[in-house]
Amino acid sequence: MQLNADIPAHLRAPAEAAVAWLNENDGSACQLTGLVQSDDAHSSGQHADLELGLILCEGDLCTRADVRVGNDGGRYRFARVAAASPDIPALLDPPAGVRSNWLDEQLLKHDFILLLFYRGRW
């Protein structure tokens, strides 16, 4: 995963354009906080499509969005991509109930516990 500051220069413009497209279509105000993956092998061709795994945050909610970005002579075109079984899920939070059950079990065993939440992973 690449943090926002570490996104390669040749992927920055397509990634930010994809975020603007998603915000416009979804009526959201998400910000780009990183890339899960990038298809650097196809980035050399000016008209080649890129598939970007965007990490987006809006307030306290962070999500993953997979977008195909094409370049038609300086104009970008976008399409959502459905990932088969991504390593990082679309909603970057444990499923409902899993976290609270685990916390209750751990609190019975220990005086305190420390939770670390970092960029969408527990």
URTA-V956880 format. One line per field, one symbol per residue. ss: DSSP state (@ for helix, = for strand, . for the rest). psi: psi as a letter, one per 40 degrees, with the letter a starting at -180 (. if undefined). A space follows every 50 residues. Layout:
ss->???
psi->???
This chain:
ss->.==@@@..@@@@@@@@@@@@@@@@@@....========.@@@.......= ========..============..======..........=......@@@ @@@@@@@@@........=..=.
psi->hhiddehideeddddddddddddddefifiiheihdiigddeedhdeiii hhhhhihhbehhihhhhhhihgfehiiiiihhhcgidhidhfiiihdddd dddddddddidiihhhhhfeh.
